[in-house]
Amino acid sequence: MPFALLQDRAVIVVSGPEAEHFLQNIVTVDLDALKDSEVKPGALLAPQGKILFDFLISRIGPDAFRLECPAEVAEGFHRRLLLYKLRTKAEITKPEQKVVTVAWQDDSSASGTDSTTLTDTRFAVGNVKRSYGATNTDESGDPDAWHAFRIANGVAESGLDYQLGDAFPHDVLLDQTGGVGFAKGCYVGQEVVSRMQHRGTARRRVLIASAETALPAAGTELTVEGRPVGTLGSVSGKQGLAIARIDRVKNAVDAGKTILAGDVPVTLAIPGWAKFTFPEDATSSGSS
């Protein structure tokens, strides 16, 4: 069973009698739909609807939640949550660095851990499991294989595929992976996200980029005849993730024009599990 210890992740714990009510009112994910056996994606947004912090959330008791996020933004995320807390009966702590283990393509628990193993619901295939706690192995597994698997499945993460403050939830497919609760009540940035959903105006999307040769580095611009259509994110050999304007990609494909990542020709595909499609009429490709 392939596995990897993720050294670049951190955990924040929100606990107390009002912890769920507190989080439900500020984050995108619907906690009413969060099962004890799952870890689900979510985000804390700016009032304008863009992602300030993304995370994976799971339950660790009847009144406690674990929010896993990139280690480099954990302090800022912790401070932001404290700003929203006010008189809420909840504690927000950032415990010592927890070991995050991810395993995939197997029915058993993650190797070398002594804590509960949870299903990562972002993945439609591969039976991806995450676990938190001590490890009884010195091996780090295969982080490169993990990122290759993540890329092949079209699952984007901040810092690797997009920058916080630059993307809407729809851009990074949180609307597709259960990271946005459209039936829940208000949360920070909810009005903008709901408007994009109901009007169908999302045009920037995560796509899987493939090439016949090695792809260039993350951050490389995707162009058609010199005009930008998107940006390359994580790369693993000949495959990578990209956030691109799907209307402009559709126009290029319909016209038989080559899409380039730097000077490397690429094809861009919607992840097989996603429910959105390329627009049928993509003749209009105005500004974002």
RAURKA-V484982 format. One record per backbone hydrogen bond with DSSP energy under -0.5 kcal/mol. NH is the residue of the N-H (numbers start at 1). CO is the residue of the C=O. E is the energy in kcal/mol with one decimal. If there is no record, write none. Layout:
BEGIN
nh=[NH NH]
co=[CO CO]
e=[E E]
END
This chain:
BEGIN
nh=[2 4 5 6 6 7 9 10 12 13 14 15 15 16 18 19 22 23 24 25 26 27 28 31 33 34 35 38 39 40 42 44 45 45 46 49 51 52 53 55 56 57 58 60 61 64 65 66 67 67 68 68 69 71 73 74 74 77 78 79 80 81 82 83 84 85 86 88 90 91 93 93 95 100 100 101 101 102 103 104 105 106 106 113 114 118 119 120 121 121 123 124 129 130 131 132 133 136 142 146 147 148 149 150 151 152 153 154 155 156 159 160 161 162 165 166 169 171 172 173 174 176 177 179 180 181 182 184 190 193 194 195 196 197 198 199 200 201 202 205 207 208 209 209 210 211 215 219 220 222 223 224 227 229 230 231 232 233 236 239 240 241 242 243 244 244 245 246 246 249 250 251 252 253 254 255 256 257 259 260 260 261 262 262 263 264 265 266 267 269 274 282 285]
co=[104 102 140 4 100 5 6 69 67 93 65 13 91 63 89 16 18 19 20 21 23 23 43 29 30 31 33 35 119 57 55 53 26 43 50 46 167 44 44 42 68 40 66 64 64 61 14 58 12 65 56 66 10 8 70 70 71 73 74 75 76 77 78 79 80 81 82 85 88 15 13 91 93 6 98 99 131 4 129 2 126 126 127 110 134 130 37 128 39 119 120 122 103 118 101 116 99 112 3 142 143 144 145 146 147 148 149 151 150 154 162 157 157 157 51 163 49 168 168 170 169 173 173 174 174 28 180 181 187 189 190 191 192 193 194 195 196 196 196 244 242 269 207 240 267 238 237 232 217 230 260 227 224 222 222 243 220 241 239 236 209 234 207 231 205 242 229 203 244 245 246 247 248 249 250 251 253 252 266 223 258 264 221 260 261 261 263 259 210 208 271 280 283]
e=[-0.6 -2.3 -2.2 -0.6 -3.0 -0.8 -0.6 -2.8 -2.2 -2.8 -2.3 -0.5 -2.4 -2.2 -2.3 -1.8 -2.6 -2.5 -2.8 -1.2 -1.7 -2.4 -2.2 -0.9 -1.5 -1.3 -0.7 -1.5 -2.5 -2.4 -2.0 -2.7 -0.5 -0.5 -2.8 -2.6 -3.1 -2.5 -1.8 -2.1 -2.2 -3.2 -2.0 -2.1 -0.5 -1.0 -2.5 -3.0 -3.1 -0.5 -3.2 -0.6 -2.4 -2.5 -1.5 -0.5 -1.0 -2.5 -2.7 -2.3 -2.2 -2.4 -2.0 -1.7 -1.3 -1.1 -0.8 -2.4 -2.1 -3.6 -2.7 -0.6 -0.5 -0.7 -0.5 -0.6 -2.5 -2.5 -2.5 -1.7 -4.6 -0.5 -0.5 -0.9 -1.1 -3.3 -2.7 -2.5 -2.0 -0.9 -1.4 -0.5 -3.1 -2.9 -2.3 -0.7 -1.8 -1.6 -2.8 -1.9 -2.3 -2.1 -2.3 -2.7 -2.5 -2.4 -1.3 -1.7 -2.2 -0.7 -3.3 -1.0 -2.6 -0.7 -3.0 -2.0 -0.6 -0.6 -1.0 -1.3 -2.3 -1.1 -1.5 -2.0 -0.9 -2.8 -0.9 -0.6 -2.2 -1.7 -2.9 -1.9 -2.1 -2.0 -2.8 -2.1 -0.9 -1.4 -0.6 -2.4 -3.1 -3.2 -0.6 -3.0 -2.3 -1.9 -2.6 -3.3 -1.6 -2.9 -2.4 -2.4 -1.9 -2.9 -1.2 -2.2 -3.0 -3.9 -3.5 -1.6 -2.4 -2.4 -2.3 -2.2 -2.5 -0.6 -3.2 -2.9 -0.8 -2.2 -2.1 -2.1 -2.1 -2.5 -2.7 -1.8 -1.2 -2.8 -0.6 -2.8 -0.5 -2.9 -1.6 -0.7 -0.7 -1.8 -0.6 -2.7 -2.4 -2.2 -1.5 -0.6 -0.6]
END
